[in-house]
Amino acid sequence: MLALANAGFHAEAHFSGTADYSLRAGIAAILMLIVLIGGRIIPSFTHNWLVRENPGRLPVPFDRFDMVCIAASAAMLCVWVVLPDAFATGVLLCAAAILHCARLARWAGERTTREGLVLILHVAYAFVPLGFALVGLAALGFVLPSAGLHAWMAGAAGTMTLAVMTRASLGHTGRELIARGGTQVIYAAVVLAALARVAAVMIPAWSLPLIHVAALAWIVAFGGFAILYAPVLLRRRITSE
């Protein structure tokens, strides 16, 4: 899908001077990866941690509701790619936001506050319904479209990327799956960056300072990852005797 969107980008740019359809298609492809893969790993990792550390209510296993949510999201995103400003598109996207809020609530994320490595996955996914809601409201004429795009890309994609990078770096090098102080700082930074970038669209009077905050926080998040995790990734894997 990303390859097709990239090819479409060049074709659109060549023939019309813009690439709006293919840009939306690329964003939709990335978002569906988060919906599909995030929808598998978030409840799984949450279940494993809760069983071990905080017995009680567990995430609802993947079921028909998840299938409906995924299929509906794909259909609604296809409509958005083709008709981003239609009233019906706005209504459908707002409905998708409600579906994803319900899906996220089924995963018991509020019970993971003691472990940032798990909690950040839920925070990252929360940007999915936020993006659907904002893009839907944009189609209805209430906000600018870029607010929702930043929620999806900086928020969902950026935060989920960092969350999985840190977890995989620890797990695949034999380290303990715990978000220590430095990791929690970069998590806070990436969430701040996403929220500030969305707010920069929503509050025009504060747009420039908020963009600066978003840029600085983004550098702290991913630059901090490079500093904190380079030693982890460059050393030998820890193996039990």
Secondary structure, 3 states (H helix, E strand, C coil): CHHHHHHHHHHHHHHHCCCHHHHHHHHHHHHHHHHHHHHHHHHHHHHHHHHHHCCCCCCCCCCHHHHHHHHHHHHHHHHHHHCCCCHHHHHHHHHHHHHHHHHHHCCCHHHCCCCHHHHHHHHHHHHHHHHHHHHHHHHCCCCCHHHHHHHHHHHHHHHHHHHHHHHHHHHCCCCCCCCCHHHHHHHHHHHHHHHHHHHHHHCHHHHHHHHHHHHHHHHHHHHHHHHHHHHHHHCCCCCCC
